[in-house]
Amino acid sequence: MRSIWKGAISFGLVNIPVSLYSAEESNDLKFSLIDKRDESKIKYQRVNESTGKEVTWDNIVKAYEFDDGDYVVMTDEDFEKADVEATKTVDIETFIQRDELSLMYLEKPYYIAPTKGGEKPYVLLREALEKTEKIAIARVVIRTRAYLAAIYSLENVLVLNLIRFHDDLKSVEELKVPKSVKISDKEMELAESLIEGMTAEWNPEEYKDEYKDAVMKRIEAKSKKKGKALDDEEQEEEKASSSKVVDIMDLLKKSVEAKKAGNKEDVKETSKKKASK
């Protein structure tokens, strides 16, 4: 795994030399853009506005444009020298309780690993966060941009999760959300019953990108029947059914009944498996 940042975690007088590693992996389907008239691939070019000629990546730099149109070209060295300490340090500013951080603020996770000489303070911080059930709030600069971040323990590793600044979240005031509606005791009872019946331990490994698999099946089907229309009757039926007006009480009752029936089937299946052993 290749690190994307090297520096140190700093809190109080303690410095822990560490590296950051992306905790995400993209499994998206990759599509090419083509011209529908002759199915030729579309190419994107970086073109010089004055000459009209293509520019290679090694000749492209960042520049800040002022209101009067003047530019100041910035190099990687300029970004680093603007605040050397900020670009090399994850600076912990405070600690909060785990349940104080809203999920709305979480943005992008990274694994933190200690580098040579940082093993003991790394484990000390990890264990202390676990024992006190706290999260560290820190500032870090990654690739020329400053971020707010949360540091917390996850099993045997420390995780740095970039979090959004409060100003980056839109206010909910402009949304037309009802503050209250009339709900009967029976409706609430059924809703609670359905929630309880569908409650289970969180196991992220059980969840797969089913839509991606469905799209891939569609691609394979179109590949086999190239030039021929696919049967879309099922999709049309789904569209028609989705437009029907439904009774929420009726739906809740049916959902609860279906869940109970499903649980009974699961119990029978488990009993059969135990009996066959």
Secondary structure, 3 states (H helix, E strand, C coil): CCCCEEEEEEECCEEEEEEEEECCCCCCCCCCCEECCCCEECCCCCECCCCCCECCHHHCCEEEECCCCCEEEECHHHHHHHCHHHHHEEEEEEEEEHHHCCHHHEEEEEEEEECCCCHHHHHHHHHHHHHHCEEEEEEEEECCEEEEEEEEEECCEEEEEEECCHHHCCCCCCCCCCCCCCCCHHHHHHHHHHHHHCCCCCCHHHCCCHHHHHHHHHHHHHHHCCCCCCCCHHHHHHHHHHCCCCCHHHHHHHHHHHHHHHHHHHHHHHHHHHHHC
